[in-house]
Amino acid sequence: MLMLVDCSNCRTPLQLPQGAKSICCAVCHAVTRIAETRSGPPVAPPPHPYTSGYQHYPPVPSPYNQAPPGQPPAAHGRKRAVICGISYRHSRHELKGCINDAKCMKFLLTNKFKFPESSILMLTEEEIDPYRRPTKQNIRMAMYWLVQGCQPGDSLVFHYSGHGSQQRNYNGDEVDGYDETLCPLDFETQGMIVDDEINATIVRPLPPGVKLHAIIDSCHSGTMLDLPFLCRMDRSGRYAWEDHRPPSGTWKGTSGGECISFSGCDDDQTSADTAALSRVTSTGAMTFSFIQAIERGQATTYGNMLTSMRSTIRNTDNDIGGGVVTSLLTMLLTGGSLGSGMRQEPQLTANEPFDIYSKPFSI
Protein backbone atom coordinates (compact mmCIF):
# COMPACT_ATOMS: atom_id res chain seq x y z
CA MET A 1 0.00 0.00 0.00
CA LEU A 2 1.26 3.52 -0.85
CA MET A 3 1.09 6.27 1.76
CA LEU A 4 1.37 10.03 1.37
CA VAL A 5 4.05 11.98 3.22
CA ASP A 6 4.95 15.66 3.03
CA CYS A 7 8.40 16.70 1.82
CA SER A 8 10.38 17.84 4.88
CA ASN A 9 11.54 20.95 2.98
CA CYS A 10 8.84 22.20 0.57
CA ARG A 11 5.83 20.25 1.91
CA THR A 12 4.94 18.77 -1.48
CA PRO A 13 2.93 15.53 -0.99
CA LEU A 14 4.92 12.43 -1.98
CA GLN A 15 3.85 8.82 -2.47
CA LEU A 16 5.96 6.57 -0.27
CA PRO A 17 6.33 2.98 -1.53
CA GLN A 18 5.66 0.26 1.01
CA GLY A 19 8.65 -0.41 3.23
CA ALA A 20 10.65 2.65 2.12
CA LYS A 21 12.59 4.47 4.84
CA SER A 22 13.20 7.68 2.88
CA ILE A 23 12.08 9.47 -0.29
CA CYS A 24 13.58 12.18 -2.52
CA CYS A 25 11.33 15.11 -3.53
CA ALA A 26 11.07 15.66 -7.30
CA VAL A 27 10.60 19.40 -6.79
CA CYS A 28 13.31 20.51 -4.32
CA HIS A 29 15.38 17.25 -4.12
CA ALA A 30 15.30 17.19 -0.33
CA VAL A 31 15.43 13.71 1.23
CA THR A 32 12.68 13.01 3.75
CA ARG A 33 13.39 10.20 6.20
CA ILE A 34 10.48 8.22 7.60
CA ALA A 35 10.36 7.46 11.30
CA GLU A 36 9.21 4.09 12.58
CA THR A 37 5.48 4.20 13.29
CA ARG A 38 3.16 2.08 15.35
CA SER A 39 0.48 0.21 13.55
CA GLY A 40 -2.69 2.21 13.16
CA PRO A 41 -5.79 2.52 11.04
CA PRO A 42 -5.26 2.47 7.28
CA VAL A 43 -4.84 5.78 5.50
CA ALA A 44 -8.16 7.00 4.14
CA PRO A 45 -8.25 7.15 0.33
CA PRO A 46 -8.48 10.62 -1.27
CA PRO A 47 -11.96 11.81 -2.20
CA HIS A 48 -13.13 10.77 -5.63
CA PRO A 49 -12.59 13.64 -8.05
CA TYR A 50 -15.95 13.25 -9.73
CA THR A 51 -18.22 13.28 -6.70
CA SER A 52 -21.22 15.55 -6.96
CA GLY A 53 -21.37 18.96 -5.38
CA TYR A 54 -18.91 21.01 -7.42
CA GLN A 55 -19.61 24.68 -6.82
CA HIS A 56 -19.50 27.12 -9.71
CA TYR A 57 -17.75 30.28 -8.47
CA PRO A 58 -15.63 30.75 -6.54
CA PRO A 59 -14.06 27.38 -7.40
CA VAL A 60 -13.72 24.68 -4.80
CA PRO A 61 -10.20 23.57 -3.89
CA SER A 62 -8.76 21.15 -6.41
CA PRO A 63 -9.60 17.53 -5.58
CA TYR A 64 -6.18 16.64 -7.00
CA ASN A 65 -2.89 17.19 -5.20
CA GLN A 66 -4.37 19.03 -2.25
CA ALA A 67 -2.07 21.69 -0.83
CA PRO A 68 -0.21 20.36 2.22
CA PRO A 69 -0.10 22.39 5.44
CA GLY A 70 2.65 24.88 6.06
CA GLN A 71 4.43 27.36 3.84
CA PRO A 72 4.49 26.77 0.05
CA PRO A 73 7.84 26.04 -1.59
CA ALA A 74 9.98 29.07 -2.33
CA ALA A 75 9.04 30.72 -5.61
CA HIS A 76 11.79 30.71 -8.22
CA GLY A 77 10.97 34.17 -9.54
CA ARG A 78 8.25 35.88 -11.50
CA LYS A 79 8.44 33.34 -14.32
CA ARG A 80 7.99 29.59 -13.94
CA ALA A 81 7.56 26.76 -16.47
CA VAL A 82 6.94 23.03 -16.73
CA ILE A 83 8.16 21.46 -19.97
CA CYS A 84 7.23 17.84 -20.69
CA GLY A 85 8.42 15.86 -23.71
CA ILE A 86 7.72 12.13 -24.01
CA SER A 87 9.11 9.86 -26.74
CA TYR A 88 7.82 6.50 -25.37
CA ARG A 89 11.09 4.90 -26.45
CA HIS A 90 11.20 1.20 -27.23
CA SER A 91 7.42 0.93 -27.36
CA ARG A 92 4.87 0.70 -30.14
CA HIS A 93 3.84 4.26 -29.27
CA GLU A 94 7.28 5.78 -29.94
CA LEU A 95 7.47 9.39 -31.12
CA LYS A 96 10.61 10.97 -32.54
CA GLY A 97 10.18 14.71 -32.08
CA CYS A 98 8.90 15.29 -28.57
CA ILE A 99 12.19 15.58 -26.70
CA ASN A 100 13.43 17.93 -29.44
CA ASP A 101 10.31 20.01 -28.79
CA ALA A 102 11.06 20.18 -25.07
CA LYS A 103 14.67 21.26 -25.61
CA CYS A 104 13.69 23.96 -28.09
CA MET A 105 10.91 25.27 -25.85
CA LYS A 106 13.35 25.56 -22.95
CA PHE A 107 15.83 27.39 -25.20
CA LEU A 108 13.09 29.79 -26.31
CA LEU A 109 11.92 30.55 -22.77
CA THR A 110 15.40 31.12 -21.36
CA ASN A 111 16.80 33.14 -24.26
CA LYS A 112 13.80 35.01 -25.66
CA PHE A 113 11.61 35.45 -22.60
CA LYS A 114 14.32 35.41 -19.89
CA PHE A 115 12.95 32.54 -17.80
CA PRO A 116 15.62 31.55 -15.25
CA GLU A 117 16.79 27.97 -15.80
CA SER A 118 16.18 27.31 -12.11
CA SER A 119 12.48 28.10 -12.62
CA ILE A 120 12.00 25.56 -15.44
CA LEU A 121 11.09 21.99 -14.54
CA MET A 122 11.98 19.62 -17.41
CA LEU A 123 10.34 16.19 -17.59
CA THR A 124 11.79 13.92 -20.29
CA GLU A 125 13.18 10.41 -20.55
CA GLU A 126 16.67 11.90 -20.87
CA GLU A 127 16.60 13.29 -17.34
CA ILE A 128 18.89 11.38 -14.96
CA ASP A 129 16.78 12.15 -11.90
CA PRO A 130 14.03 9.48 -11.76
CA TYR A 131 11.66 12.06 -10.30
CA ARG A 132 11.97 14.12 -13.49
CA ARG A 133 10.89 11.35 -15.80
CA PRO A 134 7.46 12.11 -17.32
CA THR A 135 5.47 9.56 -15.34
CA LYS A 136 1.90 10.22 -14.30
CA GLN A 137 2.84 10.99 -10.70
CA ASN A 138 5.74 13.26 -11.67
CA ILE A 139 3.62 15.23 -14.16
CA ARG A 140 0.94 15.67 -11.50
CA MET A 141 3.50 16.96 -8.99
CA ALA A 142 4.99 19.28 -11.63
CA MET A 143 1.59 20.80 -12.41
CA TYR A 144 0.99 21.35 -8.71
CA TRP A 145 4.41 22.99 -8.33
CA LEU A 146 3.75 25.28 -11.29
CA VAL A 147 0.88 27.14 -9.67
CA GLN A 148 1.62 26.82 -5.97
CA GLY A 149 2.42 30.13 -4.33
CA CYS A 150 1.92 32.17 -7.51
CA GLN A 151 1.35 35.88 -7.02
CA PRO A 152 0.08 38.83 -9.11
CA GLY A 153 2.52 39.56 -11.92
CA ASP A 154 3.70 35.96 -12.31
CA SER A 155 3.93 34.40 -15.77
CA LEU A 156 3.56 30.60 -15.95
CA VAL A 157 4.04 28.23 -18.89
CA PHE A 158 2.97 24.59 -19.28
CA HIS A 159 4.32 22.88 -22.41
CA TYR A 160 3.50 19.28 -23.28
CA SER A 161 4.65 17.30 -26.32
CA GLY A 162 3.53 13.69 -26.46
CA HIS A 163 0.52 11.49 -27.07
CA GLY A 164 -3.00 12.72 -26.37
CA SER A 165 -6.24 10.78 -26.47
CA GLN A 166 -9.95 10.86 -25.62
CA GLN A 167 -12.24 8.88 -23.39
CA ARG A 168 -15.97 8.84 -22.83
CA ASN A 169 -17.20 11.49 -20.40
CA TYR A 170 -19.86 10.42 -17.88
CA ASN A 171 -20.36 13.50 -15.70
CA GLY A 172 -21.94 15.80 -18.27
CA ASP A 173 -19.25 18.50 -18.40
CA GLU A 174 -18.17 17.97 -22.02
CA VAL A 175 -20.05 19.50 -24.95
CA ASP A 176 -18.95 16.67 -27.28
CA GLY A 177 -19.31 13.90 -24.67
CA TYR A 178 -15.57 13.13 -24.51
CA ASP A 179 -12.78 14.02 -22.09
CA GLU A 180 -9.39 14.82 -23.58
CA THR A 181 -6.37 13.14 -21.97
CA LEU A 182 -2.59 13.36 -21.77
CA CYS A 183 -0.65 10.09 -21.97
CA PRO A 184 2.22 9.95 -19.46
CA LEU A 185 5.18 7.66 -20.04
CA ASP A 186 3.52 4.98 -17.88
CA PHE A 187 -0.06 5.50 -19.09
CA GLU A 188 -0.51 1.82 -19.99
CA THR A 189 -0.14 0.82 -16.35
CA GLN A 190 -1.01 4.01 -14.42
CA GLY A 191 -3.64 5.52 -16.70
CA MET A 192 -3.97 8.88 -18.44
CA ILE A 193 -4.33 12.40 -17.05
CA VAL A 194 -7.85 13.68 -17.78
CA ASP A 195 -8.60 17.28 -18.78
CA ASP A 196 -10.80 17.67 -15.68
CA GLU A 197 -7.74 17.11 -13.51
CA ILE A 198 -5.57 19.46 -15.57
CA ASN A 199 -8.19 22.20 -15.26
CA ALA A 200 -8.62 21.67 -11.51
CA THR A 201 -4.86 21.67 -10.90
CA ILE A 202 -3.45 24.52 -13.02
CA VAL A 203 -6.45 26.59 -14.19
CA ARG A 204 -8.94 27.01 -11.37
CA PRO A 205 -6.39 28.05 -8.69
CA LEU A 206 -5.01 30.99 -10.75
CA PRO A 207 -5.49 34.20 -8.71
CA PRO A 208 -5.91 37.72 -10.15
CA GLY A 209 -2.82 39.10 -11.85
CA VAL A 210 -1.33 35.69 -12.75
CA LYS A 211 -1.08 34.59 -16.39
CA LEU A 212 -0.71 30.97 -17.56
CA HIS A 213 0.11 29.98 -21.14
CA ALA A 214 -0.27 26.33 -22.12
CA ILE A 215 1.24 24.93 -25.32
CA ILE A 216 -0.15 21.44 -25.90
CA ASP A 217 1.35 19.54 -28.85
CA SER A 218 -0.64 16.32 -28.96
CA CYS A 219 -3.55 14.66 -30.69
CA HIS A 220 -7.09 15.59 -29.56
CA SER A 221 -5.70 18.65 -27.76
CA GLY A 222 -8.18 21.39 -28.73
CA THR A 223 -9.75 21.68 -25.28
CA MET A 224 -7.10 19.87 -23.25
CA LEU A 225 -7.30 22.45 -20.43
CA ASP A 226 -11.12 22.36 -20.42
CA LEU A 227 -11.24 26.15 -20.75
CA PRO A 228 -14.69 27.74 -21.17
CA PHE A 229 -14.13 29.43 -24.55
CA LEU A 230 -12.66 28.25 -27.87
CA CYS A 231 -11.68 30.63 -30.68
CA ARG A 232 -13.17 29.17 -33.87
CA MET A 233 -11.24 30.64 -36.82
CA ASP A 234 -11.82 30.08 -40.53
CA ARG A 235 -9.12 30.06 -43.19
CA SER A 236 -9.57 33.76 -43.94
CA GLY A 237 -8.75 34.65 -40.33
CA ARG A 238 -12.29 35.53 -39.25
CA TYR A 239 -13.16 34.15 -35.85
CA ALA A 240 -15.86 33.77 -33.24
CA TRP A 241 -15.65 32.53 -29.67
CA GLU A 242 -17.52 29.29 -29.00
CA ASP A 243 -18.99 28.78 -25.55
CA HIS A 244 -17.69 25.50 -24.16
CA ARG A 245 -18.91 25.95 -20.62
CA PRO A 246 -20.12 22.53 -19.42
CA PRO A 247 -23.83 21.72 -19.66
CA SER A 248 -23.51 20.49 -16.07
CA GLY A 249 -22.71 24.01 -14.87
CA THR A 250 -19.32 22.99 -13.45
CA TRP A 251 -17.00 25.98 -13.16
CA LYS A 252 -13.98 25.64 -15.50
CA GLY A 253 -12.56 29.14 -15.28
CA THR A 254 -9.89 30.63 -13.02
CA SER A 255 -10.02 32.34 -9.63
CA GLY A 256 -9.47 35.70 -11.34
CA GLY A 257 -6.25 34.95 -13.25
CA GLU A 258 -5.75 34.60 -17.00
CA CYS A 259 -5.27 31.33 -18.86
CA ILE A 260 -4.67 31.02 -22.60
CA SER A 261 -3.90 27.73 -24.34
CA PHE A 262 -2.47 27.00 -27.78
CA SER A 263 -3.06 23.42 -28.90
CA GLY A 264 -1.86 21.42 -31.86
CA CYS A 265 -5.25 20.52 -33.30
CA ASP A 266 -8.98 20.30 -32.68
CA ASP A 267 -10.42 17.68 -30.34
CA ASP A 268 -11.29 15.38 -33.26
CA GLN A 269 -7.94 15.78 -35.07
CA THR A 270 -4.46 14.31 -34.74
CA SER A 271 -1.16 16.21 -34.51
CA ALA A 272 1.89 15.43 -36.62
CA ASP A 273 5.30 14.27 -35.42
CA THR A 274 7.24 15.07 -38.57
CA ALA A 275 10.49 16.11 -40.25
CA ALA A 276 8.64 18.06 -42.95
CA LEU A 277 8.92 21.37 -41.09
CA SER A 278 12.51 21.52 -39.85
CA ARG A 279 13.74 19.53 -42.88
CA VAL A 280 16.45 18.24 -40.57
CA THR A 281 14.89 16.27 -37.74
CA SER A 282 11.53 15.29 -36.30
CA THR A 283 9.54 17.84 -34.33
CA GLY A 284 5.98 18.38 -33.30
CA ALA A 285 4.37 20.46 -36.03
CA MET A 286 2.62 22.69 -33.53
CA THR A 287 5.68 23.39 -31.35
CA PHE A 288 7.78 24.20 -34.42
CA SER A 289 5.17 26.59 -35.82
CA PHE A 290 4.74 28.27 -32.40
CA ILE A 291 8.47 28.94 -32.03
CA GLN A 292 8.87 30.02 -35.65
CA ALA A 293 6.04 32.57 -35.40
CA ILE A 294 7.86 34.19 -32.47
CA GLU A 295 11.23 34.18 -34.21
CA ARG A 296 9.82 35.69 -37.40
CA GLY A 297 8.13 38.50 -35.51
CA GLN A 298 4.66 37.20 -36.42
CA ALA A 299 3.48 36.85 -32.82
CA THR A 300 2.59 40.49 -32.19
CA THR A 301 -0.98 39.56 -31.20
CA TYR A 302 -2.69 36.29 -30.34
CA GLY A 303 -4.56 36.43 -33.64
CA ASN A 304 -1.36 36.93 -35.64
CA MET A 305 0.28 34.08 -33.74
CA LEU A 306 -2.58 31.68 -34.47
CA THR A 307 -2.82 32.58 -38.18
CA SER A 308 0.97 32.24 -38.56
CA MET A 309 0.99 28.82 -36.94
CA ARG A 310 -1.83 27.60 -39.15
CA SER A 311 -0.19 28.96 -42.28
CA THR A 312 3.11 27.23 -41.47
CA ILE A 313 1.43 23.87 -41.00
CA ARG A 314 -0.69 24.22 -44.15
CA ASN A 315 2.28 25.18 -46.29
CA THR A 316 4.86 22.62 -45.32
CA ASP A 317 6.12 22.41 -48.90
CA ASN A 318 7.12 26.07 -48.91
CA ASP A 319 10.53 27.28 -47.82
CA ILE A 320 10.73 27.44 -44.05
CA GLY A 321 13.28 29.74 -42.47
CA GLY A 322 13.70 30.57 -38.85
CA GLY A 323 15.96 32.00 -36.23
CA VAL A 324 18.26 30.71 -33.56
CA VAL A 325 15.80 28.31 -31.93
CA THR A 326 14.54 26.63 -35.09
CA SER A 327 18.14 26.49 -36.26
CA LEU A 328 18.95 24.75 -32.99
CA LEU A 329 17.04 21.75 -34.32
CA THR A 330 19.91 21.08 -36.71
CA MET A 331 22.17 20.49 -33.71
CA LEU A 332 19.92 17.87 -32.13
CA LEU A 333 19.64 15.13 -34.74
CA THR A 334 20.20 14.56 -38.41
CA GLY A 335 18.08 12.84 -40.99
CA GLY A 336 14.41 13.15 -41.85
CA SER A 337 12.45 13.41 -45.05
CA LEU A 338 10.33 15.97 -46.80
CA GLY A 339 6.58 15.84 -46.47
CA SER A 340 3.40 17.36 -47.80
CA GLY A 341 0.74 19.46 -46.09
CA MET A 342 -0.77 18.24 -42.82
CA ARG A 343 -4.39 18.18 -41.81
CA GLN A 344 -4.35 19.77 -38.41
CA GLU A 345 -5.48 23.19 -37.27
CA PRO A 346 -3.91 24.72 -34.15
CA GLN A 347 -6.54 25.98 -31.71
CA LEU A 348 -6.77 28.77 -29.15
CA THR A 349 -8.82 28.51 -25.95
CA ALA A 350 -9.11 30.88 -23.00
CA ASN A 351 -10.84 31.41 -19.69
CA GLU A 352 -12.68 34.41 -21.19
CA PRO A 353 -13.15 35.85 -24.71
CA PHE A 354 -11.00 38.74 -25.96
CA ASP A 355 -10.14 40.51 -29.23
CA ILE A 356 -7.38 38.29 -30.57
CA TYR A 357 -6.14 40.87 -33.09
CA SER A 358 -5.72 43.69 -30.59
CA LYS A 359 -4.45 41.83 -27.52
CA PRO A 360 -0.63 41.76 -27.60
CA PHE A 361 1.00 38.35 -27.23
CA SER A 362 3.29 38.26 -24.21
CA ILE A 363 4.71 35.59 -21.94
C-alpha positions as CSV (number, residue, x, y, z in Angstrom):
1,M,0.0,0.0,0.0
2,L,1.3,3.5,-0.9
3,M,1.1,6.3,1.8
4,L,1.4,10.0,1.4
5,V,4.1,12.0,3.2
6,D,5.0,15.7,3.0
7,C,8.4,16.7,1.8
8,S,10.4,17.8,4.9
9,N,11.5,21.0,3.0
10,C,8.8,22.2,0.6
11,R,5.8,20.3,1.9
12,T,4.9,18.8,-1.5
13,P,2.9,15.5,-1.0
14,L,4.9,12.4,-2.0
15,Q,3.8,8.8,-2.5
16,L,6.0,6.6,-0.3
17,P,6.3,3.0,-1.5
18,Q,5.7,0.3,1.0
19,G,8.6,-0.4,3.2
20,A,10.6,2.6,2.1
21,K,12.6,4.5,4.8
22,S,13.2,7.7,2.9
23,I,12.1,9.5,-0.3
24,C,13.6,12.2,-2.5
25,C,11.3,15.1,-3.5
26,A,11.1,15.7,-7.3
27,V,10.6,19.4,-6.8
28,C,13.3,20.5,-4.3
29,H,15.4,17.3,-4.1
30,A,15.3,17.2,-0.3
31,V,15.4,13.7,1.2
32,T,12.7,13.0,3.7
33,R,13.4,10.2,6.2
34,I,10.5,8.2,7.6
35,A,10.4,7.5,11.3
36,E,9.2,4.1,12.6
37,T,5.5,4.2,13.3
38,R,3.2,2.1,15.4
39,S,0.5,0.2,13.5
40,G,-2.7,2.2,13.2
41,P,-5.8,2.5,11.0
42,P,-5.3,2.5,7.3
43,V,-4.8,5.8,5.5
44,A,-8.2,7.0,4.1
45,P,-8.3,7.2,0.3
46,P,-8.5,10.6,-1.3
47,P,-12.0,11.8,-2.2
48,H,-13.1,10.8,-5.6
49,P,-12.6,13.6,-8.1
50,Y,-16.0,13.3,-9.7
51,T,-18.2,13.3,-6.7
52,S,-21.2,15.5,-7.0
53,G,-21.4,19.0,-5.4
54,Y,-18.9,21.0,-7.4
55,Q,-19.6,24.7,-6.8
56,H,-19.5,27.1,-9.7
57,Y,-17.8,30.3,-8.5
58,P,-15.6,30.8,-6.5
59,P,-14.1,27.4,-7.4
60,V,-13.7,24.7,-4.8
61,P,-10.2,23.6,-3.9
62,S,-8.8,21.1,-6.4
63,P,-9.6,17.5,-5.6
64,Y,-6.2,16.6,-7.0
65,N,-2.9,17.2,-5.2
66,Q,-4.4,19.0,-2.2
67,A,-2.1,21.7,-0.8
68,P,-0.2,20.4,2.2
69,P,-0.1,22.4,5.4
70,G,2.7,24.9,6.1
71,Q,4.4,27.4,3.8
72,P,4.5,26.8,0.0
73,P,7.8,26.0,-1.6
74,A,10.0,29.1,-2.3
75,A,9.0,30.7,-5.6
76,H,11.8,30.7,-8.2
77,G,11.0,34.2,-9.5
78,R,8.2,35.9,-11.5
79,K,8.4,33.3,-14.3
80,R,8.0,29.6,-13.9
81,A,7.6,26.8,-16.5
82,V,6.9,23.0,-16.7
83,I,8.2,21.5,-20.0
84,C,7.2,17.8,-20.7
85,G,8.4,15.9,-23.7
86,I,7.7,12.1,-24.0
87,S,9.1,9.9,-26.7
88,Y,7.8,6.5,-25.4
89,R,11.1,4.9,-26.4
90,H,11.2,1.2,-27.2
91,S,7.4,0.9,-27.4
92,R,4.9,0.7,-30.1
93,H,3.8,4.3,-29.3
94,E,7.3,5.8,-29.9
95,L,7.5,9.4,-31.1
96,K,10.6,11.0,-32.5
97,G,10.2,14.7,-32.1
98,C,8.9,15.3,-28.6
99,I,12.2,15.6,-26.7
100,N,13.4,17.9,-29.4
101,D,10.3,20.0,-28.8
102,A,11.1,20.2,-25.1
103,K,14.7,21.3,-25.6
104,C,13.7,24.0,-28.1
105,M,10.9,25.3,-25.8
106,K,13.4,25.6,-23.0
107,F,15.8,27.4,-25.2
108,L,13.1,29.8,-26.3
109,L,11.9,30.6,-22.8
110,T,15.4,31.1,-21.4
111,N,16.8,33.1,-24.3
112,K,13.8,35.0,-25.7
113,F,11.6,35.4,-22.6
114,K,14.3,35.4,-19.9
115,F,12.9,32.5,-17.8
116,P,15.6,31.5,-15.2
117,E,16.8,28.0,-15.8
118,S,16.2,27.3,-12.1
119,S,12.5,28.1,-12.6
120,I,12.0,25.6,-15.4
121,L,11.1,22.0,-14.5
122,M,12.0,19.6,-17.4
123,L,10.3,16.2,-17.6
124,T,11.8,13.9,-20.3
125,E,13.2,10.4,-20.5
126,E,16.7,11.9,-20.9
127,E,16.6,13.3,-17.3
128,I,18.9,11.4,-15.0
129,D,16.8,12.2,-11.9
130,P,14.0,9.5,-11.8
131,Y,11.7,12.1,-10.3
132,R,12.0,14.1,-13.5
133,R,10.9,11.4,-15.8
134,P,7.5,12.1,-17.3
135,T,5.5,9.6,-15.3
136,K,1.9,10.2,-14.3
137,Q,2.8,11.0,-10.7
138,N,5.7,13.3,-11.7
139,I,3.6,15.2,-14.2
140,R,0.9,15.7,-11.5
141,M,3.5,17.0,-9.0
142,A,5.0,19.3,-11.6
143,M,1.6,20.8,-12.4
144,Y,1.0,21.4,-8.7
145,W,4.4,23.0,-8.3
146,L,3.7,25.3,-11.3
147,V,0.9,27.1,-9.7
148,Q,1.6,26.8,-6.0
149,G,2.4,30.1,-4.3
150,C,1.9,32.2,-7.5
151,Q,1.3,35.9,-7.0
152,P,0.1,38.8,-9.1
153,G,2.5,39.6,-11.9
154,D,3.7,36.0,-12.3
155,S,3.9,34.4,-15.8
156,L,3.6,30.6,-16.0
157,V,4.0,28.2,-18.9
158,F,3.0,24.6,-19.3
159,H,4.3,22.9,-22.4
160,Y,3.5,19.3,-23.3
161,S,4.6,17.3,-26.3
162,G,3.5,13.7,-26.5
163,H,0.5,11.5,-27.1
164,G,-3.0,12.7,-26.4
165,S,-6.2,10.8,-26.5
166,Q,-9.9,10.9,-25.6
167,Q,-12.2,8.9,-23.4
168,R,-16.0,8.8,-22.8
169,N,-17.2,11.5,-20.4
170,Y,-19.9,10.4,-17.9
171,N,-20.4,13.5,-15.7
172,G,-21.9,15.8,-18.3
173,D,-19.3,18.5,-18.4
174,E,-18.2,18.0,-22.0
175,V,-20.0,19.5,-25.0
176,D,-19.0,16.7,-27.3
177,G,-19.3,13.9,-24.7
178,Y,-15.6,13.1,-24.5
179,D,-12.8,14.0,-22.1
180,E,-9.4,14.8,-23.6
181,T,-6.4,13.1,-22.0
182,L,-2.6,13.4,-21.8
183,C,-0.7,10.1,-22.0
184,P,2.2,9.9,-19.5
185,L,5.2,7.7,-20.0
186,D,3.5,5.0,-17.9
187,F,-0.1,5.5,-19.1
188,E,-0.5,1.8,-20.0
189,T,-0.1,0.8,-16.3
190,Q,-1.0,4.0,-14.4
191,G,-3.6,5.5,-16.7
192,M,-4.0,8.9,-18.4
193,I,-4.3,12.4,-17.1
194,V,-7.9,13.7,-17.8
195,D,-8.6,17.3,-18.8
196,D,-10.8,17.7,-15.7
197,E,-7.7,17.1,-13.5
198,I,-5.6,19.5,-15.6
199,N,-8.2,22.2,-15.3
200,A,-8.6,21.7,-11.5
201,T,-4.9,21.7,-10.9
202,I,-3.5,24.5,-13.0
203,V,-6.5,26.6,-14.2
204,R,-8.9,27.0,-11.4
205,P,-6.4,28.0,-8.7
206,L,-5.0,31.0,-10.7
207,P,-5.5,34.2,-8.7
208,P,-5.9,37.7,-10.2
209,G,-2.8,39.1,-11.9
210,V,-1.3,35.7,-12.8
211,K,-1.1,34.6,-16.4
212,L,-0.7,31.0,-17.6
213,H,0.1,30.0,-21.1
214,A,-0.3,26.3,-22.1
215,I,1.2,24.9,-25.3
216,I,-0.1,21.4,-25.9
217,D,1.4,19.5,-28.8
218,S,-0.6,16.3,-29.0
219,C,-3.6,14.7,-30.7
220,H,-7.1,15.6,-29.6
221,S,-5.7,18.6,-27.8
222,G,-8.2,21.4,-28.7
223,T,-9.8,21.7,-25.3
224,M,-7.1,19.9,-23.2
225,L,-7.3,22.4,-20.4
226,D,-11.1,22.4,-20.4
227,L,-11.2,26.2,-20.7
228,P,-14.7,27.7,-21.2
229,F,-14.1,29.4,-24.6
230,L,-12.7,28.3,-27.9
231,C,-11.7,30.6,-30.7
232,R,-13.2,29.2,-33.9
233,M,-11.2,30.6,-36.8
234,D,-11.8,30.1,-40.5
235,R,-9.1,30.1,-43.2
236,S,-9.6,33.8,-43.9
237,G,-8.8,34.7,-40.3
238,R,-12.3,35.5,-39.3
239,Y,-13.2,34.1,-35.9
240,A,-15.9,33.8,-33.2
241,W,-15.6,32.5,-29.7
242,E,-17.5,29.3,-29.0
243,D,-19.0,28.8,-25.6
244,H,-17.7,25.5,-24.2
245,R,-18.9,25.9,-20.6
246,P,-20.1,22.5,-19.4
247,P,-23.8,21.7,-19.7
248,S,-23.5,20.5,-16.1
249,G,-22.7,24.0,-14.9
250,T,-19.3,23.0,-13.5
251,W,-17.0,26.0,-13.2
252,K,-14.0,25.6,-15.5
253,G,-12.6,29.1,-15.3
254,T,-9.9,30.6,-13.0
255,S,-10.0,32.3,-9.6
256,G,-9.5,35.7,-11.3
257,G,-6.3,35.0,-13.2
258,E,-5.7,34.6,-17.0
259,C,-5.3,31.3,-18.9
260,I,-4.7,31.0,-22.6
261,S,-3.9,27.7,-24.3
262,F,-2.5,27.0,-27.8
263,S,-3.1,23.4,-28.9
264,G,-1.9,21.4,-31.9
265,C,-5.2,20.5,-33.3
266,D,-9.0,20.3,-32.7
267,D,-10.4,17.7,-30.3
268,D,-11.3,15.4,-33.3
269,Q,-7.9,15.8,-35.1
270,T,-4.5,14.3,-34.7
271,S,-1.2,16.2,-34.5
272,A,1.9,15.4,-36.6
273,D,5.3,14.3,-35.4
274,T,7.2,15.1,-38.6
275,A,10.5,16.1,-40.3
276,A,8.6,18.1,-42.9
277,L,8.9,21.4,-41.1
278,S,12.5,21.5,-39.9
279,R,13.7,19.5,-42.9
280,V,16.4,18.2,-40.6
281,T,14.9,16.3,-37.7
282,S,11.5,15.3,-36.3
283,T,9.5,17.8,-34.3
284,G,6.0,18.4,-33.3
285,A,4.4,20.5,-36.0
286,M,2.6,22.7,-33.5
287,T,5.7,23.4,-31.3
288,F,7.8,24.2,-34.4
289,S,5.2,26.6,-35.8
290,F,4.7,28.3,-32.4
291,I,8.5,28.9,-32.0
292,Q,8.9,30.0,-35.6
293,A,6.0,32.6,-35.4
294,I,7.9,34.2,-32.5
295,E,11.2,34.2,-34.2
296,R,9.8,35.7,-37.4
297,G,8.1,38.5,-35.5
298,Q,4.7,37.2,-36.4
299,A,3.5,36.9,-32.8
300,T,2.6,40.5,-32.2
301,T,-1.0,39.6,-31.2
302,Y,-2.7,36.3,-30.3
303,G,-4.6,36.4,-33.6
304,N,-1.4,36.9,-35.6
305,M,0.3,34.1,-33.7
306,L,-2.6,31.7,-34.5
307,T,-2.8,32.6,-38.2
308,S,1.0,32.2,-38.6
309,M,1.0,28.8,-36.9
310,R,-1.8,27.6,-39.2
311,S,-0.2,29.0,-42.3
312,T,3.1,27.2,-41.5
313,I,1.4,23.9,-41.0
314,R,-0.7,24.2,-44.2
315,N,2.3,25.2,-46.3
316,T,4.9,22.6,-45.3
317,D,6.1,22.4,-48.9
318,N,7.1,26.1,-48.9
319,D,10.5,27.3,-47.8
320,I,10.7,27.4,-44.0
321,G,13.3,29.7,-42.5
322,G,13.7,30.6,-38.9
323,G,16.0,32.0,-36.2
324,V,18.3,30.7,-33.6
325,V,15.8,28.3,-31.9
326,T,14.5,26.6,-35.1
327,S,18.1,26.5,-36.3
328,L,19.0,24.7,-33.0
329,L,17.0,21.7,-34.3
330,T,19.9,21.1,-36.7
331,M,22.2,20.5,-33.7
332,L,19.9,17.9,-32.1
333,L,19.6,15.1,-34.7
334,T,20.2,14.6,-38.4
335,G,18.1,12.8,-41.0
336,G,14.4,13.2,-41.8
337,S,12.5,13.4,-45.1
338,L,10.3,16.0,-46.8
339,G,6.6,15.8,-46.5
340,S,3.4,17.4,-47.8
341,G,0.7,19.5,-46.1
342,M,-0.8,18.2,-42.8
343,R,-4.4,18.2,-41.8
344,Q,-4.3,19.8,-38.4
345,E,-5.5,23.2,-37.3
346,P,-3.9,24.7,-34.1
347,Q,-6.5,26.0,-31.7
348,L,-6.8,28.8,-29.1
349,T,-8.8,28.5,-25.9
350,A,-9.1,30.9,-23.0
351,N,-10.8,31.4,-19.7
352,E,-12.7,34.4,-21.2
353,P,-13.1,35.9,-24.7
354,F,-11.0,38.7,-26.0
355,D,-10.1,40.5,-29.2
356,I,-7.4,38.3,-30.6
357,Y,-6.1,40.9,-33.1
358,S,-5.7,43.7,-30.6
359,K,-4.4,41.8,-27.5
360,P,-0.6,41.8,-27.6
361,F,1.0,38.4,-27.2
362,S,3.3,38.3,-24.2
363,I,4.7,35.6,-21.9
